[in-house]
Structures are given as C-alpha cells and as structure tokens.
Amino acid sequence: MFDTNAQRALMVLCKLNGPIQGPEQNLTAYHQFVLIWRAFYERHLQTLSTLDLKGYKYMVRVFDQILWNIGAPGYELS
C-alpha cells in the first residue's frame, strides 16, 4: 500500500481535490500517507462499494489497486 505509485496518485489527487484536513503537528511521510489514504478511502467508499471486486476479498485492496494504476509511470495510449 505504501508504495511509490500510490504516493504519486495521492499527491496528484490532493492537488485536484484540495487539501486534506489533518493535525497541525509534523507527521512522518508514512503518517501523512495514511491520513490522506484514509481520507480519500472514506470519501469515496460509497462509490467503491458499487464496484465489482474482481476476486479481491477486501475493498481496501481494490482502492489500493486503483491508486497503483493511477500512479503507475507512463501514459496509456491507444
């Protein structure tokens, strides 16, 4: 979950959706990631729950896969 692709995706999503409210204290990179990951997961859980899990047991894995795909380097050209 805490990988470069997911981090990259969340960085872009934060810029598109505006800042995430969090504690004022200095957080480690991992804690920032968890705070933002959870905020987006909770924000979009209703939409995520309508998706086909395609063999995944848990919704968090589907969300992680979506982030991984968004943050993967390169472009999708047809």
Gaussian input, Z-matrix of N, CA and C with variables (Angstrom, degrees):
# hf/3-21g

backbone

0 1
 N
 C     1     B1
 C     2     B2     1     A1
 N     3     B3     2     A2     1     D1
 C     4     B4     3     A3     2     D2
 C     5     B5     4     A4     3     D3
 N     6     B6     5     A5     4     D4
 C     7     B7     6     A6     5     D5
 C     8     B8     7     A7     6     D6
 N     9     B9     8     A8     7     D7
 C    10    B10     9     A9     8     D8
 C    11    B11    10    A10     9     D9
 N    12    B12    11    A11    10    D10
 C    13    B13    12    A12    11    D11
 C    14    B14    13    A13    12    D12
 N    15    B15    14    A14    13    D13
 C    16    B16    15    A15    14    D14
 C    17    B17    16    A16    15    D15
 N    18    B18    17    A17    16    D16
 C    19    B19    18    A18    17    D17
 C    20    B20    19    A19    18    D18
 N    21    B21    20    A20    19    D19
 C    22    B22    21    A21    20    D20
 C    23    B23    22    A22    21    D21
 N    24    B24    23    A23    22    D22
 C    25    B25    24    A24    23    D23
 C    26    B26    25    A25    24    D24
 N    27    B27    26    A26    25    D25
 C    28    B28    27    A27    26    D26
 C    29    B29    28    A28    27    D27
 N    30    B30    29    A29    28    D28
 C    31    B31    30    A30    29    D29
 C    32    B32    31    A31    30    D30
 N    33    B33    32    A32    31    D31
 C    34    B34    33    A33    32    D32
 C    35    B35    34    A34    33    D33
 N    36    B36    35    A35    34    D34
 C    37    B37    36    A36    35    D35
 C    38    B38    37    A37    36    D36
 N    39    B39    38    A38    37    D37
 C    40    B40    39    A39    38    D38
 C    41    B41    40    A40    39    D39
 N    42    B42    41    A41    40    D40
 C    43    B43    42    A42    41    D41
 C    44    B44    43    A43    42    D42
 N    45    B45    44    A44    43    D43
 C    46    B46    45    A45    44    D44
 C    47    B47    46    A46    45    D45
 N    48    B48    47    A47    46    D46
 C    49    B49    48    A48    47    D47
 C    50    B50    49    A49    48    D48
 N    51    B51    50    A50    49    D49
 C    52    B52    51    A51    50    D50
 C    53    B53    52    A52    51    D51
 N    54    B54    53    A53    52    D52
 C    55    B55    54    A54    53    D53
 C    56    B56    55    A55    54    D54
 N    57    B57    56    A56    55    D55
 C    58    B58    57    A57    56    D56
 C    59    B59    58    A58    57    D57
 N    60    B60    59    A59    58    D58
 C    61    B61    60    A60    59    D59
 C    62    B62    61    A61    60    D60
 N    63    B63    62    A62    61    D61
 C    64    B64    63    A63    62    D62
 C    65    B65    64    A64    63    D63
 N    66    B66    65    A65    64    D64
 C    67    B67    66    A66    65    D65
 C    68    B68    67    A67    66    D66
 N    69    B69    68    A68    67    D67
 C    70    B70    69    A69    68    D68
 C    71    B71    70    A70    69    D69
 N    72    B72    71    A71    70    D70
 C    73    B73    72    A72    71    D71
 C    74    B74    73    A73    72    D72
 N    75    B75    74    A74    73    D73
 C    76    B76    75    A75    74    D74
 C    77    B77    76    A76    75    D75
 N    78    B78    77    A77    76    D76
 C    79    B79    78    A78    77    D77
 C    80    B80    79    A79    78    D78
 N    81    B81    80    A80    79    D79
 C    82    B82    81    A81    80    D80
 C    83    B83    82    A82    81    D81
 N    84    B84    83    A83    82    D82
 C    85    B85    84    A84    83    D83
 C    86    B86    85    A85    84    D84
 N    87    B87    86    A86    85    D85
 C    88    B88    87    A87    86    D86
 C    89    B89    88    A88    87    D87
 N    90    B90    89    A89    88    D88
 C    91    B91    90    A90    89    D89
 C    92    B92    91    A91    90    D90
 N    93    B93    92    A92    91    D91
 C    94    B94    93    A93    92    D92
 C    95    B95    94    A94    93    D93
 N    96    B96    95    A95    94    D94
 C    97    B97    96    A96    95    D95
 C    98    B98    97    A97    96    D96
 N    99    B99    98    A98    97    D97
 C   100   B100    99    A99    98    D98
 C   101   B101   100   A100    99    D99
 N   102   B102   101   A101   100   D100
 C   103   B103   102   A102   101   D101
 C   104   B104   103   A103   102   D102
 N   105   B105   104   A104   103   D103
 C   106   B106   105   A105   104   D104
 C   107   B107   106   A106   105   D105
 N   108   B108   107   A107   106   D106
 C   109   B109   108   A108   107   D107
 C   110   B110   109   A109   108   D108
 N   111   B111   110   A110   109   D109
 C   112   B112   111   A111   110   D110
 C   113   B113   112   A112   111   D111
 N   114   B114   113   A113   112   D112
 C   115   B115   114   A114   113   D113
 C   116   B116   115   A115   114   D114
 N   117   B117   116   A116   115   D115
 C   118   B118   117   A117   116   D116
 C   119   B119   118   A118   117   D117
 N   120   B120   119   A119   118   D118
 C   121   B121   120   A120   119   D119
 C   122   B122   121   A121   120   D120
 N   123   B123   122   A122   121   D121
 C   124   B124   123   A123   122   D122
 C   125   B125   124   A124   123   D123
 N   126   B126   125   A125   124   D124
 C   127   B127   126   A126   125   D125
 C   128   B128   127   A127   126   D126
 N   129   B129   128   A128   127   D127
 C   130   B130   129   A129   128   D128
 C   131   B131   130   A130   129   D129
 N   132   B132   131   A131   130   D130
 C   133   B133   132   A132   131   D131
 C   134   B134   133   A133   132   D132
 N   135   B135   134   A134   133   D133
 C   136   B136   135   A135   134   D134
 C   137   B137   136   A136   135   D135
 N   138   B138   137   A137   136   D136
 C   139   B139   138   A138   137   D137
 C   140   B140   139   A139   138   D138
 N   141   B141   140   A140   139   D139
 C   142   B142   141   A141   140   D140
 C   143   B143   142   A142   141   D141
 N   144   B144   143   A143   142   D142
 C   145   B145   144   A144   143   D143
 C   146   B146   145   A145   144   D144
 N   147   B147   146   A146   145   D145
 C   148   B148   147   A147   146   D146
 C   149   B149   148   A148   147   D147
 N   150   B150   149   A149   148   D148
 C   151   B151   150   A150   149   D149
 C   152   B152   151   A151   150   D150
 N   153   B153   152   A152   151   D151
 C   154   B154   153   A153   152   D152
 C   155   B155   154   A154   153   D153
 N   156   B156   155   A155   154   D154
 C   157   B157   156   A156   155   D155
 C   158   B158   157   A157   156   D156
 N   159   B159   158   A158   157   D157
 C   160   B160   159   A159   158   D158
 C   161   B161   160   A160   159   D159
 N   162   B162   161   A161   160   D160
 C   163   B163   162   A162   161   D161
 C   164   B164   163   A163   162   D162
 N   165   B165   164   A164   163   D163
 C   166   B166   165   A165   164   D164
 C   167   B167   166   A166   165   D165
 N   168   B168   167   A167   166   D166
 C   169   B169   168   A168   167   D167
 C   170   B170   169   A169   168   D168
 N   171   B171   170   A170   169   D169
 C   172   B172   171   A171   170   D170
 C   173   B173   172   A172   171   D171
 N   174   B174   173   A173   172   D172
 C   175   B175   174   A174   173   D173
 C   176   B176   175   A175   174   D174
 N   177   B177   176   A176   175   D175
 C   178   B178   177   A177   176   D176
 C   179   B179   178   A178   177   D177
 N   180   B180   179   A179   178   D178
 C   181   B181   180   A180   179   D179
 C   182   B182   181   A181   180   D180
 N   183   B183   182   A182   181   D181
 C   184   B184   183   A183   182   D182
 C   185   B185   184   A184   183   D183
 N   186   B186   185   A185   184   D184
 C   187   B187   186   A186   185   D185
 C   188   B188   187   A187   186   D186
 N   189   B189   188   A188   187   D187
 C   190   B190   189   A189   188   D188
 C   191   B191   190   A190   189   D189
 N   192   B192   191   A191   190   D190
 C   193   B193   192   A192   191   D191
 C   194   B194   193   A193   192   D192
 N   195   B195   194   A194   193   D193
 C   196   B196   195   A195   194   D194
 C   197   B197   196   A196   195   D195
 N   198   B198   197   A197   196   D196
 C   199   B199   198   A198   197   D197
 C   200   B200   199   A199   198   D198
 N   201   B201   200   A200   199   D199
 C   202   B202   201   A201   200   D200
 C   203   B203   202   A202   201   D201
 N   204   B204   203   A203   202   D202
 C   205   B205   204   A204   203   D203
 C   206   B206   205   A205   204   D204
 N   207   B207   206   A206   205   D205
 C   208   B208   207   A207   206   D206
 C   209   B209   208   A208   207   D207
 N   210   B210   209   A209   208   D208
 C   211   B211   210   A210   209   D209
 C   212   B212   211   A211   210   D210
 N   213   B213   212   A212   211   D211
 C   214   B214   213   A213   212   D212
 C   215   B215   214   A214   213   D213
 N   216   B216   215   A215   214   D214
 C   217   B217   216   A216   215   D215
 C   218   B218   217   A217   216   D216
 N   219   B219   218   A218   217   D217
 C   220   B220   219   A219   218   D218
 C   221   B221   220   A220   219   D219
 N   222   B222   221   A221   220   D220
 C   223   B223   222   A222   221   D221
 C   224   B224   223   A223   222   D222
 N   225   B225   224   A224   223   D223
 C   226   B226   225   A225   224   D224
 C   227   B227   226   A226   225   D225
 N   228   B228   227   A227   226   D226
 C   229   B229   228   A228   227   D227
 C   230   B230   229   A229   228   D228
 N   231   B231   230   A230   229   D229
 C   232   B232   231   A231   230   D230
 C   233   B233   232   A232   231   D231

   B1=1.4421
   B2=1.5274
   B3=1.3187
   B4=1.4623
   B5=1.5176
   B6=1.3293
   B7=1.4560
   B8=1.5238
   B9=1.3033
   B10=1.4573
   B11=1.5204
   B12=1.3251
   B13=1.4660
   B14=1.5218
   B15=1.3223
   B16=1.4619
   B17=1.5301
   B18=1.3296
   B19=1.4622
   B20=1.5223
   B21=1.3185
   B22=1.4626
   B23=1.5358
   B24=1.3307
   B25=1.4609
   B26=1.5247
   B27=1.3245
   B28=1.4621
   B29=1.5200
   B30=1.3377
   B31=1.4692
   B32=1.5214
   B33=1.3134
   B34=1.4657
   B35=1.5318
   B36=1.3232
   B37=1.4641
   B38=1.5265
   B39=1.3264
   B40=1.4673
   B41=1.5220
   B42=1.3166
   B43=1.4635
   B44=1.5298
   B45=1.3212
   B46=1.4595
   B47=1.5240
   B48=1.3276
   B49=1.4630
   B50=1.5153
   B51=1.2887
   B52=1.4585
   B53=1.5121
   B54=1.3219
   B55=1.4655
   B56=1.5274
   B57=1.3106
   B58=1.4613
   B59=1.5273
   B60=1.3152
   B61=1.4598
   B62=1.5180
   B63=1.3142
   B64=1.4512
   B65=1.5118
   B66=1.2952
   B67=1.4650
   B68=1.5247
   B69=1.2974
   B70=1.4657
   B71=1.5262
   B72=1.3075
   B73=1.4609
   B74=1.5206
   B75=1.3033
   B76=1.4605
   B77=1.5260
   B78=1.3140
   B79=1.4530
   B80=1.5189
   B81=1.3087
   B82=1.4566
   B83=1.5297
   B84=1.3178
   B85=1.4666
   B86=1.5245
   B87=1.3283
   B88=1.4542
   B89=1.5276
   B90=1.3293
   B91=1.4659
   B92=1.5252
   B93=1.3323
   B94=1.4606
   B95=1.5258
   B96=1.3302
   B97=1.4589
   B98=1.5236
   B99=1.3354
   B100=1.4697
   B101=1.5265
   B102=1.3109
   B103=1.4623
   B104=1.5294
   B105=1.3168
   B106=1.4602
   B107=1.5232
   B108=1.3339
   B109=1.4657
   B110=1.5156
   B111=1.3234
   B112=1.4616
   B113=1.5288
   B114=1.3249
   B115=1.4671
   B116=1.5302
   B117=1.3321
   B118=1.4617
   B119=1.5240
   B120=1.3183
   B121=1.4681
   B122=1.5235
   B123=1.3229
   B124=1.4655
   B125=1.5277
   B126=1.3144
   B127=1.4662
   B128=1.5259
   B129=1.3234
   B130=1.4603
   B131=1.5244
   B132=1.3224
   B133=1.4636
   B134=1.5216
   B135=1.3130
   B136=1.4635
   B137=1.5289
   B138=1.3045
   B139=1.4660
   B140=1.5219
   B141=1.3205
   B142=1.4642
   B143=1.5245
   B144=1.3215
   B145=1.4671
   B146=1.5264
   B147=1.3282
   B148=1.4651
   B149=1.5299
   B150=1.3332
   B151=1.4635
   B152=1.5243
   B153=1.3061
   B154=1.4637
   B155=1.5224
   B156=1.3228
   B157=1.4629
   B158=1.5300
   B159=1.3107
   B160=1.4756
   B161=1.5272
   B162=1.3111
   B163=1.4499
   B164=1.5224
   B165=1.3310
   B166=1.4654
   B167=1.5285
   B168=1.3190
   B169=1.4610
   B170=1.5241
   B171=1.3212
   B172=1.4564
   B173=1.5285
   B174=1.3237
   B175=1.4567
   B176=1.5290
   B177=1.3341
   B178=1.4647
   B179=1.5295
   B180=1.3213
   B181=1.4744
   B182=1.5237
   B183=1.3255
   B184=1.4701
   B185=1.5217
   B186=1.3235
   B187=1.4622
   B188=1.5227
   B189=1.3077
   B190=1.4632
   B191=1.5268
   B192=1.3178
   B193=1.4634
   B194=1.5275
   B195=1.3256
   B196=1.4677
   B197=1.5214
   B198=1.3346
   B199=1.4621
   B200=1.5208
   B201=1.3304
   B202=1.4585
   B203=1.5247
   B204=1.3233
   B205=1.4698
   B206=1.5295
   B207=1.3182
   B208=1.4665
   B209=1.5231
   B210=1.3206
   B211=1.4607
   B212=1.5067
   B213=1.3230
   B214=1.4645
   B215=1.5354
   B216=1.3247
   B217=1.4622
   B218=1.5294
   B219=1.3005
   B220=1.4613
   B221=1.5072
   B222=1.3121
   B223=1.4553
   B224=1.5099
   B225=1.3147
   B226=1.4590
   B227=1.5254
   B228=1.2868
   B229=1.4618
   B230=1.5117
   B231=1.3125
   B232=1.4571
   B233=1.5059
   A1=111.05
   A2=117.63
   A3=121.27
   A4=107.78
   A5=115.06
   A6=119.48
   A7=109.53
   A8=115.88
   A9=121.52
   A10=112.42
   A11=117.53
   A12=119.72
   A13=111.43
   A14=117.50
   A15=120.85
   A16=110.61
   A17=116.69
   A18=119.80
   A19=110.82
   A20=116.45
   A21=121.23
   A22=110.47
   A23=116.96
   A24=121.13
   A25=111.05
   A26=116.85
   A27=119.77
   A28=111.88
   A29=117.45
   A30=120.23
   A31=110.36
   A32=116.47
   A33=120.88
   A34=110.13
   A35=117.67
   A36=121.06
   A37=111.53
   A38=117.02
   A39=119.98
   A40=110.94
   A41=115.87
   A42=119.22
   A43=110.92
   A44=117.30
   A45=121.14
   A46=112.72
   A47=116.74
   A48=121.60
   A49=114.65
   A50=118.14
   A51=120.36
   A52=111.40
   A53=115.92
   A54=120.53
   A55=112.86
   A56=114.59
   A57=123.21
   A58=107.49
   A59=116.89
   A60=120.32
   A61=109.71
   A62=115.64
   A63=120.23
   A64=110.51
   A65=115.95
   A66=119.67
   A67=110.34
   A68=116.27
   A69=122.17
   A70=113.13
   A71=117.44
   A72=120.92
   A73=111.71
   A74=115.80
   A75=121.05
   A76=108.99
   A77=116.11
   A78=121.35
   A79=109.67
   A80=116.21
   A81=120.43
   A82=108.17
   A83=115.79
   A84=120.06
   A85=110.38
   A86=116.90
   A87=120.62
   A88=111.37
   A89=117.13
   A90=120.29
   A91=111.98
   A92=117.38
   A93=119.91
   A94=110.11
   A95=115.49
   A96=120.99
   A97=110.87
   A98=116.96
   A99=121.39
   A100=110.60
   A101=117.43
   A102=121.53
   A103=110.85
   A104=116.41
   A105=121.07
   A106=111.02
   A107=116.91
   A108=121.79
   A109=109.70
   A110=116.52
   A111=121.06
   A112=111.74
   A113=117.11
   A114=120.51
   A115=110.81
   A116=116.81
   A117=119.42
   A118=111.41
   A119=117.13
   A120=120.83
   A121=110.15
   A122=116.38
   A123=120.18
   A124=111.57
   A125=117.10
   A126=121.56
   A127=111.50
   A128=116.94
   A129=121.36
   A130=114.17
   A131=117.49
   A132=121.49
   A133=112.55
   A134=118.25
   A135=120.32
   A136=110.33
   A137=117.72
   A138=121.09
   A139=110.59
   A140=116.60
   A141=120.81
   A142=111.52
   A143=116.77
   A144=120.44
   A145=112.32
   A146=117.84
   A147=120.40
   A148=112.25
   A149=117.46
   A150=121.31
   A151=111.67
   A152=115.74
   A153=122.32
   A154=107.35
   A155=117.80
   A156=121.60
   A157=112.85
   A158=117.85
   A159=123.27
   A160=112.69
   A161=115.69
   A162=120.41
   A163=115.51
   A164=117.18
   A165=119.27
   A166=108.73
   A167=116.32
   A168=120.28
   A169=112.85
   A170=116.13
   A171=119.85
   A172=111.40
   A173=115.78
   A174=121.59
   A175=111.64
   A176=117.89
   A177=119.77
   A178=111.22
   A179=117.44
   A180=120.25
   A181=110.66
   A182=116.91
   A183=120.34
   A184=109.01
   A185=117.06
   A186=121.15
   A187=110.83
   A188=117.05
   A189=121.28
   A190=110.95
   A191=117.50
   A192=120.94
   A193=110.96
   A194=117.06
   A195=120.79
   A196=109.84
   A197=116.39
   A198=119.74
   A199=110.90
   A200=116.89
   A201=121.02
   A202=110.32
   A203=116.77
   A204=120.66
   A205=111.57
   A206=117.20
   A207=120.45
   A208=110.28
   A209=117.05
   A210=121.32
   A211=115.76
   A212=117.51
   A213=120.42
   A214=110.16
   A215=116.57
   A216=118.59
   A217=111.71
   A218=114.50
   A219=120.03
   A220=111.78
   A221=114.36
   A222=122.30
   A223=109.34
   A224=116.13
   A225=121.61
   A226=108.16
   A227=116.80
   A228=121.27
   A229=109.33
   A230=116.50
   A231=119.08
   A232=110.45
   D1=-45.82
   D2=-178.42
   D3=-88.50
   D4=76.46
   D5=-179.94
   D6=-128.44
   D7=171.64
   D8=-175.17
   D9=-60.20
   D10=-41.86
   D11=-178.68
   D12=-63.49
   D13=-45.97
   D14=179.46
   D15=-65.11
   D16=-40.66
   D17=177.81
   D18=-61.31
   D19=-46.18
   D20=-179.35
   D21=-61.04
   D22=-43.38
   D23=179.40
   D24=-61.88
   D25=-45.02
   D26=-178.97
   D27=-67.19
   D28=-33.73
   D29=177.09
   D30=-62.37
   D31=-44.15
   D32=179.48
   D33=-67.61
   D34=-46.00
   D35=-179.03
   D36=-60.98
   D37=-37.76
   D38=177.76
   D39=-63.46
   D40=-38.43
   D41=179.29
   D42=-68.55
   D43=-34.74
   D44=179.95
   D45=-77.52
   D46=-34.95
   D47=-174.17
   D48=-100.73
   D49=-4.95
   D50=-178.21
   D51=92.83
   D52=169.81
   D53=-174.76
   D54=-68.03
   D55=152.88
   D56=175.39
   D57=-97.60
   D58=130.79
   D59=177.81
   D60=-71.29
   D61=134.24
   D62=179.28
   D63=-151.15
   D64=179.42
   D65=178.85
   D66=-65.58
   D67=152.55
   D68=-177.60
   D69=-76.52
   D70=-14.68
   D71=-176.10
   D72=-71.53
   D73=160.67
   D74=176.92
   D75=-72.92
   D76=121.21
   D77=-179.24
   D78=-106.74
   D79=150.61
   D80=173.69
   D81=-68.24
   D82=163.41
   D83=178.41
   D84=-57.91
   D85=-39.36
   D86=179.85
   D87=-64.52
   D88=-44.37
   D89=-179.67
   D90=-67.00
   D91=-35.74
   D92=174.33
   D93=-62.37
   D94=-44.63
   D95=179.04
   D96=-58.23
   D97=-47.83
   D98=-178.72
   D99=-62.71
   D100=-43.65
   D101=179.60
   D102=-60.00
   D103=-46.89
   D104=-178.19
   D105=-71.36
   D106=-42.58
   D107=178.52
   D108=-56.71
   D109=-49.35
   D110=-177.79
   D111=-65.46
   D112=-39.28
   D113=179.15
   D114=-61.56
   D115=-44.94
   D116=178.84
   D117=-69.21
   D118=-38.79
   D119=178.57
   D120=-60.33
   D121=-48.40
   D122=-179.72
   D123=-66.91
   D124=-37.22
   D125=-179.87
   D126=-63.50
   D127=-34.97
   D128=-174.23
   D129=-111.63
   D130=12.25
   D131=-177.18
   D132=-59.89
   D133=-39.10
   D134=-179.58
   D135=-62.64
   D136=-42.44
   D137=177.31
   D138=-67.99
   D139=-43.55
   D140=179.92
   D141=-59.84
   D142=-36.17
   D143=-176.78
   D144=-67.38
   D145=-14.11
   D146=178.01
   D147=-89.19
   D148=-7.30
   D149=-177.16
   D150=-80.72
   D151=152.15
   D152=172.46
   D153=-73.92
   D154=127.00
   D155=-177.38
   D156=-70.90
   D157=-15.32
   D158=177.27
   D159=47.14
   D160=47.33
   D161=176.09
   D162=91.32
   D163=-12.39
   D164=176.93
   D165=-74.94
   D166=140.55
   D167=179.41
   D168=-79.39
   D169=-29.67
   D170=-171.43
   D171=-127.48
   D172=142.44
   D173=-179.74
   D174=-62.38
   D175=-33.17
   D176=179.62
   D177=-61.07
   D178=-31.87
   D179=177.93
   D180=-70.46
   D181=-35.65
   D182=176.55
   D183=-64.56
   D184=-46.40
   D185=179.09
   D186=-61.24
   D187=-42.71
   D188=177.95
   D189=-61.84
   D190=-40.43
   D191=178.54
   D192=-65.64
   D193=-38.98
   D194=176.94
   D195=-61.43
   D196=-47.25
   D197=178.55
   D198=-61.57
   D199=-41.99
   D200=-179.88
   D201=-60.35
   D202=-43.39
   D203=179.54
   D204=-66.04
   D205=-41.26
   D206=179.23
   D207=-64.03
   D208=-42.30
   D209=-175.17
   D210=-85.73
   D211=-4.53
   D212=-179.13
   D213=-63.18
   D214=137.82
   D215=-179.79
   D216=-66.42
   D217=152.25
   D218=177.79
   D219=101.43
   D220=173.29
   D221=179.55
   D222=-115.79
   D223=152.24
   D224=174.67
   D225=-99.17
   D226=103.89
   D227=179.49
   D228=-114.99
   D229=142.61
   D230=177.71
   D231=-103.83

